[in-house]
Amino acid sequence: MRKGHSSGRSEFRRLSHLFELGGGFLAANLRRPRAVLERRPDSMCIFVTYRCNMRCRMCGIWTQEERGAANELSGEEFGRVLSDPLFSELKTININGGEPNLRTDLVDLAALFVEKFPRLKAVSLNSNGLPAQACARNVGRMAELFHRHNVRFSVSISLHRVGPEFDGIAGIPDAYSKVKESLNGLKAANRDGGFYLGVNCVITPLNIRSLAEMLEWGEREKIPVNFTLGEVRDRFSNVGLASDVQIPEEETKALIDFLRTLGRKKRAYLQHALRYDHLADMAERGAKRALACHYAMGGVILGSDGLLYYCKSSRSIGDARVRSAEEIYFDEENIRYRRDELFRTLCPVCPPNTYNLAEVKKDLLKILGYLAWG
């Protein structure tokens, strides 16, 4: 009898998920094209700090450390800024940095998000995993918090090569052994499956020839590895680091071959198989982006200094410390910038480095078509 009840609950969850995907597909695709410019965001990335304890060669965000620390929003200031009506419809939050675990109030901020956003459904944390003990402790506490409030929680740890070679990329001694210690601690803390644990590997010239090894490592460790393309962004302070970020022409074939390999692993990667194949199309023949973006659908970024952005490619659109976030987001000049420069110029060439639930709902037919016939 118990087995039957358990099977029934599992089937109900599967059906509920299918209904959610179907309903989300209709909502995302029947909306007027202009409506996205008129609606409040339902997803947000929060850079809770620009401080970082790594010195990665392809990221210069840590160079903002001194300025960022002096101008970092306190927990109280986060509470005031996030009380703005702009954020009232948020369903998903990505906690990012810098290194979020350098904030001593990280768990308190997570509790603040639960308190402020009654519609919250999912929270993700991007981290380098250090300090290892603080990371495991914070993740464990956040997992308990989100579980109590029925919020899905996922953790992505940055790792770009296997072994001591990673130390040279991360720019600190013993980086690989420290991150491995953190991953072991997180796996131990997740024995009951309370959160999703994965690794994010940024593809750059520094690791283009070791990606297969990274893939094998993930399979061996039973930790899913998500591969993303390195990007040069003003906000990442890495414009001067382009040679360590962008794949050179002579390595393009290796990149395309690897992405095509991932794209063929449909049963393993599901919607991400389509994303990898599309990234290969963009690299091989300059294809324009044809996959959804949660920022373009209705997203926002809040920096630890209070500055707002429409997306990772966006310039700052205003300071939420000194002006209402809603006024900034819907400011006529900012709307024109979003429509004319972001949507028309930058979005078509922006690589799809995520495929979250909102994006899956929007692209559901494309994904199913690719899985069946692509």
C-alpha positions in Angstrom: 0.0 0.0 0.0 2.7 2.4 0.9 4.5 1.7 -2.4 1.3 2.5 -4.2 0.8 5.8 -2.4 4.5 6.7 -3.1 4.1 5.9 -6.8 0.9 7.9 -6.9 2.6 11.0 -5.4 5.5 10.6 -7.8 3.1 10.4 -10.8 1.2 13.5 -9.4 4.4 15.5 -9.2 5.3 14.5 -12.8 1.9 15.5 -14.0 2.1 18.8 -12.1 5.4 19.5 -13.6 4.1 18.9 -17.1 1.1 21.2 -16.5 3.5 23.8 -15.1 5.6 23.6 -18.3 2.6 23.6 -20.6 1.0 26.6 -18.8 4.4 28.4 -18.8 4.8 27.8 -22.5 1.4 29.3 -23.3 2.0 32.3 -21.0 5.4 33.1 -22.4 4.5 32.7 -26.0 1.0 34.3 -26.1 2.2 37.5 -24.4 2.3 40.6 -26.5 5.9 41.3 -27.7 5.9 44.7 -26.1 4.5 43.4 -22.8 8.0 42.4 -21.5 8.9 46.1 -21.5 5.9 46.9 -19.4 6.0 44.1 -16.8 7.9 43.8 -13.5 10.7 41.2 -13.5 10.1 37.7 -12.1 13.8 36.8 -12.0 16.7 38.6 -10.5 20.5 38.1 -10.2 21.9 39.7 -7.0 25.6 40.3 -6.8 25.7 40.3 -3.0 29.4 41.3 -3.0 32.2 42.1 -5.5 34.8 40.8 -3.0 36.5 37.6 -4.1 39.1 35.3 -2.6 40.3 34.1 -6.0 42.3 35.9 -8.7 41.0 34.2 -11.8 42.8 35.0 -15.0 39.7 35.5 -17.1 37.7 37.5 -14.5 38.7 40.9 -13.1 35.7 41.4 -10.8 38.0 41.0 -7.8 39.8 44.2 -8.9 36.7 46.1 -7.7 37.2 44.6 -4.3 38.4 47.7 -2.5 35.8 50.0 -4.0 33.1 47.4 -3.7 33.7 46.6 -0.1 33.5 50.3 0.9 30.2 50.7 -1.1 28.6 47.4 -0.3 24.9 47.3 0.7 24.4 46.2 4.3 21.7 43.7 5.1 19.5 46.6 6.3 20.1 48.4 3.0 19.3 45.3 1.0 16.0 45.1 3.0 15.1 48.7 2.1 16.0 48.4 -1.6 14.2 45.1 -2.0 11.1 46.5 -0.5 10.5 48.4 -3.8 7.4 47.4 -5.7 9.6 46.5 -8.7 10.6 43.2 -7.0 7.1 42.2 -5.8 6.6 39.5 -8.4 10.0 37.8 -8.2 9.9 34.0 -8.5 13.6 33.1 -9.0 16.8 34.6 -7.6 20.4 33.9 -8.4 22.9 34.8 -5.6 26.2 35.7 -7.2 29.4 37.7 -6.6 32.4 38.1 -6.2 32.3 35.3 -3.7 29.0 35.3 -1.8 30.4 33.2 1.2 32.6 36.2 2.1 29.5 37.9 3.4 29.0 36.9 7.1 25.3 37.6 6.7 24.7 35.4 3.6 22.1 33.1 5.4 20.4 36.2 6.8 20.1 37.6 3.3 18.6 34.3 2.1 16.0 34.6 4.9 15.3 38.1 3.8 14.6 36.9 0.3 12.1 34.4 1.6 10.4 37.1 3.7 10.3 39.7 1.0 9.2 37.6 -2.0 6.1 35.4 -1.2 6.1 34.1 -4.9 9.6 32.8 -4.6 10.0 29.4 -6.2 13.7 28.9 -6.8 17.1 30.2 -5.6 20.5 29.4 -7.0 23.9 30.1 -5.6 27.0 30.6 -7.7 30.2 30.2 -5.6 33.9 29.2 -5.9 33.3 27.1 -2.9 35.7 29.0 -0.6 36.2 29.2 2.3 35.2 25.5 2.3 33.8 25.3 5.8 31.8 28.5 5.5 30.4 27.4 2.2 29.2 24.0 3.5 27.8 25.6 6.6 26.0 28.4 4.7 24.6 26.0 2.0 23.4 23.6 4.7 21.5 26.3 6.5 20.1 27.8 3.3 19.0 24.4 2.2 17.0 23.9 5.4 15.5 27.4 5.1 14.4 26.9 1.5 13.1 23.4 2.1 10.8 24.8 4.9 9.4 27.3 2.5 9.1 24.9 -0.5 11.7 26.8 -2.5 14.0 24.8 -4.9 17.7 25.4 -4.2 20.7 24.8 -6.4 24.4 25.4 -5.9 26.9 25.8 -8.7 30.6 25.7 -7.8 33.2 27.2 -10.3 35.9 24.7 -11.5 37.6 25.2 -14.8 40.3 22.5 -14.9 41.1 19.3 -13.0 44.1 19.1 -10.8 46.9 21.5 -10.0 46.5 23.2 -13.4 43.4 24.8 -12.0 45.6 26.7 -9.5 47.2 28.7 -12.4 43.7 29.7 -13.6 42.3 30.6 -10.2 45.5 32.6 -9.3 45.8 31.2 -5.7 47.9 28.3 -4.3 46.2 25.0 -3.8 43.0 26.2 -5.5 42.0 22.7 -6.8 42.5 20.9 -3.5 40.5 23.6 -1.7 37.6 23.5 -4.1 37.7 19.7 -4.0 37.5 19.8 -0.2 34.5 22.1 -0.5 32.7 19.9 -3.0 33.3 16.9 -0.8 31.8 18.8 2.1 28.8 19.8 0.0 28.2 16.2 -1.2 28.3 15.1 2.4 25.8 17.8 3.4 23.5 16.8 0.6 23.1 13.1 1.3 19.3 13.6 1.5 19.2 15.4 -1.8 18.0 18.6 -0.3 19.6 20.7 -3.0 21.0 20.4 -6.5 24.8 20.5 -6.7 26.7 21.1 -9.9 29.9 22.5 -11.2 30.2 25.4 -13.7 33.2 25.3 -16.1 33.9 28.4 -18.1 35.4 27.6 -21.5 38.4 29.8 -22.3 41.8 29.4 -24.0 43.1 28.3 -20.6 41.2 25.0 -20.7 40.0 24.5 -24.2 42.3 21.4 -24.6 41.2 19.8 -21.2 37.4 19.9 -21.5 37.1 16.2 -22.1 39.0 15.6 -18.9 36.7 17.9 -17.1 33.7 16.0 -18.5 35.1 12.6 -17.4 35.9 14.1 -13.9 32.2 15.1 -13.5 31.0 11.6 -14.5 33.5 10.0 -12.1 32.6 12.3 -9.2 28.8 12.1 -10.0 28.7 15.9 -10.2 27.0 17.4 -13.3 29.3 19.9 -15.1 27.7 22.8 -16.9 29.9 24.3 -19.6 29.6 28.0 -20.5 31.5 30.3 -22.8 33.9 32.9 -21.4 32.6 36.4 -22.0 34.2 39.8 -22.0 32.0 42.3 -20.1 32.7 45.7 -18.7 31.0 44.6 -15.5 33.4 41.7 -15.1 36.3 44.2 -15.4 37.9 41.7 -17.9 38.0 43.8 -21.1 41.8 43.9 -20.9 41.9 40.1 -20.3 40.4 39.1 -23.7 43.3 36.9 -24.7 42.5 34.7 -21.6 38.8 34.8 -22.2 37.9 34.5 -25.9 38.7 31.4 -27.9 41.2 32.2 -30.6 40.5 31.3 -34.2 42.9 28.4 -34.2 41.0 26.8 -31.4 37.5 27.3 -32.8 37.3 23.8 -34.3 38.2 22.2 -30.9 35.4 24.3 -29.3 32.8 23.4 -31.9 33.7 19.7 -31.8 33.4 19.6 -28.0 30.0 21.4 -28.1 28.7 19.1 -30.8 29.7 16.1 -28.7 27.7 17.5 -25.8 24.8 18.2 -28.1 24.6 14.6 -29.1 24.3 13.5 -25.4 20.6 14.2 -25.4 19.5 11.8 -22.7 22.2 13.1 -20.4 21.8 16.8 -21.0 18.2 17.2 -22.2 17.5 20.9 -22.8 21.2 21.7 -22.4 22.0 19.4 -25.4 20.1 21.9 -27.6 21.9 24.8 -25.9 25.3 23.3 -26.6 24.4 22.5 -30.2 23.2 26.1 -30.6 26.4 27.5 -29.1 28.2 25.4 -31.7 26.1 27.0 -34.5 26.9 30.4 -33.2 30.7 29.6 -33.1 30.8 27.8 -36.5 28.6 29.9 -38.7 27.8 33.1 -36.8 24.2 32.1 -36.2 22.1 34.6 -34.2 20.8 33.6 -30.9 17.5 31.7 -31.2 17.0 30.5 -27.6 15.2 32.3 -24.8 16.8 34.5 -22.2 15.3 35.0 -18.8 16.6 38.5 -18.7 14.9 39.5 -21.9 11.7 37.8 -20.8 11.6 39.9 -17.6 14.8 40.0 -15.5 17.0 42.4 -13.6 20.4 42.5 -11.9 21.1 44.2 -8.6 24.7 44.9 -7.8 26.1 45.0 -4.3 26.6 48.8 -4.7 22.9 49.3 -5.4 23.2 49.7 -9.2 20.6 48.1 -11.4 21.1 46.4 -14.8 18.7 44.8 -17.3 21.1 42.0 -17.9 24.8 41.0 -17.9 25.3 42.9 -21.1 23.5 46.0 -19.9 25.1 49.3 -18.7 23.9 50.5 -15.3 20.4 52.0 -15.6 20.4 53.7 -12.2 21.2 53.5 -8.5 18.4 51.9 -6.4 19.9 53.6 -3.3 18.9 57.0 -4.4 15.9 56.4 -6.7 13.0 54.0 -6.7 14.0 50.8 -8.5 10.6 50.7 -10.3 11.1 54.3 -11.6 14.6 53.3 -12.9 13.4 50.1 -14.5 10.5 51.8 -16.4 12.3 55.1 -17.1 11.5 56.0 -20.7 15.1 56.5 -21.6 16.1 53.2 -20.1 13.2 51.5 -21.9 14.4 52.9 -25.2 18.0 51.7 -24.4 16.7 48.2 -23.6 14.5 48.0 -26.8 16.9 49.6 -29.3 20.4 48.6 -28.1 19.9 45.4 -26.0 17.1 43.7 -27.8 18.0 44.6 -31.3 21.9 44.7 -31.1 23.3 42.7 -28.2 20.7 40.0 -27.6 21.2 38.4 -31.0 24.9 37.7 -30.4 24.8 36.9 -26.6 25.7 33.2 -26.0 23.0 31.2 -24.1 25.0 30.2 -21.0 21.9 29.2 -19.0 18.7 27.2 -19.6 16.6 27.7 -16.5 12.9 26.8 -16.0 11.6 30.1 -17.4 13.7 29.7 -20.5 12.6 26.0 -20.9 9.0 27.0 -20.7 9.5 29.6 -23.5 11.4 27.2 -25.7 9.5 24.0 -24.9 8.6 23.1 -28.5 12.1 23.7 -29.7 13.5 21.5 -27.0 11.0 18.7 -27.6 11.7 18.9 -31.4 15.4 18.7 -30.9 15.2 15.8 -28.5 13.0 13.9 -30.9 14.5 14.8 -34.3 17.4 17.2 -34.0 
